[in-house]
Amino acid sequence: MDTSTINIAERVKDARRDAKLTQTELGKRIGKSKQWVSELERGNIKLSFEMAISISNACNKTTEFFCH
């Protein structure tokens, strides 16, 4: 797992927590399972651009939030 994957995984978790969503709630909003969200937050799944848009919309963040 490279450093950029870890940073994105942390950003997803931060965005979800800022939005006060559980993994299950975020998963429902983006059409994924709780397990998928968990794997993403642990850096085991790479975030696609399309999914970054879905997550940013669900968490009221810009897509740029995931790039820093």
N, C-alpha and C positions, 0 to 999 in steps of 0.2 A: 504494500500500500504506500503510495507516495504522499508527500507532504500536502499537495493540493487537494487530494482526496480527503485527508484528515481535516483540513481547514473547511472544506465544503460540508463535510459531515457535521462538524461543530456548528457551522452557520445554520444548517437546517434545524438542528436541535435548538439553537438560540432563537430562531424565528418562531418555531413551534411554541416554545415556552413563553416568549414575549406575547404571543397571541392567546396564551392561556389555553392551549389545546393539548389534549392527550394524544398519544400516538394513534389510538383508535379513531379519535375525532378527525385528526388530520388525514388519516387514511381514507375515511369516508368522504371527505371533501375533495380528495384528488383521485378517487377511484382505485385506491390500493389498500392492501391489508395492513393491519398493525405490524405484522411480522416484516413486511416490506419496508415500512417506515423505520422500524428498529434496525434492520440490516443497513439501510441508507445512513442512519445516524451513527452506525459503527464503522462506516467507511467500506462496507463490503459490496456496495452497489454504487456505480458511477451515476452521477446526476446528469440526465440529458437536459438539453436546453428547454425542450417542451415541458418536462416535469418541473424544471426550475420556475418556469412561468406559472404553472399550476400551483406550486407551493407558495410562490410569492403572492399570488392572488389570495390564496386561502389564509395566509398569515399577514396580509396587508403590508408587505415589504416590496421593495423594488427588486428586479432581478440582479441589479448591481450589488445588492446586499450579499449575495452568494459569491461574488468575485473578489472580495477584499480579504 
